[in-house]
Amino acid sequence: MPQAKTLTQAELRRVLDYVATRPHAARNRAILLAGHLSGMRVGELALLRVGDVLDEAGHVKAEIQLAASQTKGKAGRTVLVSERLRKELTAYAKTLVGSARDGAFFPTQKQPKRGFTPNTLAQHLRALYRNAGIAGASSHSMRRTFITNLAAKGVGVRVLMALAGHKNIATTQAYIDVNDDMKRKAIELA
């Protein structure tokens, strides 16, 4: 099975533009950008609770503490929230008026308290990418794009490994999609 597509900035913009025209635009934009700007796995996004993201005063936390039950490796981890992501999540959180702290941060119409399951969120994201005309993209594209973009900016693989929550450096290296632009920039350093 081929690896998930790494999105260009233009492709990310295309899917965000598509999402803006559809129902649940604020939620879907927040999901996409949370994945693309934090590298969280689809399962982690699906299992986020309001209290994981917002403090008691309703402000987006600088760090999201994921419990072992929310992660793939069954080991808790900390997800750092950039200023850009904090602004996006703050805008989205305004739509969650009256949501309980243990309620889904990304609720669905059918399951507003539970929200998405990891599988239904993965299917939902695949459909958003496909409907936006981006072939080969899936929920895993968010993590690949996050890691590849940071690698292209010179972030070291050990830092990437920590941000992605990987235990093995080889796993992180497999996520990095080398492209012609990265190779051109590298050769100019010689």
C-alpha positions in Angstrom: 0.0 0.0 0.0 1.5 3.4 -1.0 2.2 6.0 1.7 -0.3 8.8 2.3 0.3 11.9 0.2 2.2 14.8 1.6 0.3 17.9 0.9 1.7 21.1 -0.6 0.6 24.4 0.8 -1.6 24.9 -2.3 -3.3 21.5 -1.7 -3.9 22.3 2.0 -5.4 25.6 1.0 -7.6 23.8 -1.6 -9.0 21.4 1.0 -9.5 24.3 3.5 -11.3 26.3 0.8 -13.5 23.3 0.0 -14.3 22.7 3.7 -15.4 26.4 4.1 -18.2 25.7 1.7 -19.6 22.7 3.5 -21.6 22.0 6.6 -19.5 21.9 9.9 -16.9 24.1 8.3 -15.5 25.4 11.6 -15.1 21.9 13.0 -13.6 20.4 9.9 -11.1 23.3 9.5 -10.1 22.8 13.1 -9.6 19.1 12.7 -7.5 19.5 9.5 -5.3 22.2 11.0 -4.9 20.4 14.3 -3.5 17.5 12.4 -1.4 19.5 10.0 0.0 21.9 12.7 0.5 19.4 15.5 1.1 16.1 13.9 -1.5 14.4 16.1 -2.8 11.0 14.8 -6.3 10.7 13.6 -7.2 8.5 16.7 -5.8 11.2 19.0 -7.9 13.9 17.3 -11.0 11.7 17.4 -10.6 11.1 21.2 -9.9 14.7 22.2 -12.2 15.9 25.0 -13.0 19.6 25.6 -11.0 19.5 28.8 -8.0 18.2 27.0 -7.8 21.3 24.9 -9.4 24.1 27.0 -8.4 25.1 30.5 -11.1 25.9 33.1 -11.4 29.5 31.8 -12.1 28.2 28.3 -8.7 29.2 26.8 -6.7 26.8 24.6 -3.9 25.2 26.5 -0.3 25.6 25.3 0.2 21.8 25.8 -2.4 19.1 25.3 -1.8 16.1 27.6 -2.9 12.9 25.9 -3.7 10.0 28.2 -2.4 6.5 27.4 -5.9 5.5 26.3 -5.9 8.3 23.6 -2.6 7.3 22.0 -1.5 4.6 19.6 1.4 3.4 21.7 -0.7 3.3 24.9 1.7 5.7 26.5 0.6 9.3 27.4 2.3 12.1 25.6 2.3 15.9 25.4 1.3 17.7 22.2 2.7 21.2 21.9 0.3 23.9 20.5 1.8 26.5 18.3 0.5 30.1 18.3 -1.1 29.5 14.9 -2.9 26.4 16.0 -3.9 28.1 19.3 -5.6 30.9 17.2 -7.4 28.3 15.1 -8.6 26.3 18.0 -9.7 29.4 19.9 -11.9 30.4 17.0 -13.4 26.9 16.7 -13.9 26.6 20.5 -16.3 29.5 20.4 -18.7 27.2 18.5 -18.7 24.7 21.5 -20.8 26.9 23.8 -22.2 24.8 26.6 -20.1 21.7 25.9 -19.2 19.6 28.9 -15.5 19.3 29.7 -15.7 15.5 29.1 -17.6 16.0 25.8 -16.0 15.5 22.4 -13.9 18.4 21.2 -14.9 17.4 17.7 -18.6 16.3 18.1 -20.6 14.8 15.3 -24.4 15.2 14.7 -25.1 11.6 15.5 -22.8 11.4 18.5 -22.3 14.9 19.9 -20.9 13.7 23.3 -18.7 10.9 22.0 -17.8 12.5 18.7 -15.9 10.6 16.0 -14.4 7.2 16.4 -10.9 7.0 14.9 -12.2 5.0 12.0 -15.1 7.4 11.2 -12.8 10.4 11.4 -10.3 8.7 9.1 -13.1 8.0 6.6 -14.4 11.6 7.0 -11.0 13.1 6.3 -10.4 10.8 3.3 -13.8 12.0 1.8 -12.9 15.7 2.4 -9.5 15.3 0.6 -11.2 13.3 -2.2 -14.0 15.9 -2.6 -11.5 18.7 -2.7 -9.7 16.9 -5.6 -6.6 15.7 -3.8 -5.9 12.2 -4.8 -3.9 9.9 -2.5 -4.5 12.0 0.6 -5.8 10.4 3.8 -5.9 11.2 7.5 -2.3 10.1 7.6 -1.4 12.9 5.2 -1.6 15.3 8.1 1.2 13.7 10.1 3.4 13.1 7.0 2.9 16.8 5.9 3.6 18.0 9.5 6.9 16.0 9.8 8.0 16.7 6.2 7.5 20.4 6.5 9.5 20.6 9.7 12.3 18.5 8.2 12.4 20.8 5.2 12.9 23.7 7.6 15.9 22.0 9.2 14.3 20.6 12.3 16.4 17.6 13.5 15.0 14.1 13.3 15.3 13.6 17.1 13.0 16.7 17.7 10.7 15.4 15.0 10.6 12.0 16.7 9.6 13.6 20.0 6.9 15.8 18.4 5.4 12.9 16.6 5.4 10.7 19.7 7.5 8.0 18.0 9.7 5.6 20.0 12.0 4.7 17.1 13.9 7.2 14.9 13.5 5.0 11.8 9.7 5.4 12.1 10.1 9.2 12.0 12.5 9.0 9.1 10.0 7.0 7.1 7.5 9.9 7.3 9.8 12.4 5.7 9.0 12.9 2.1 12.1 14.2 0.3 11.2 16.4 -2.7 13.1 18.3 -5.3 12.9 21.6 -3.4 14.5 20.1 -0.4 17.3 18.6 -2.5 17.9 22.0 -4.2 18.1 23.8 -0.8 20.5 21.1 0.5 22.9 21.3 -2.4 23.1 25.1 -2.0 24.5 24.4 1.5 27.5 22.6 0.1 
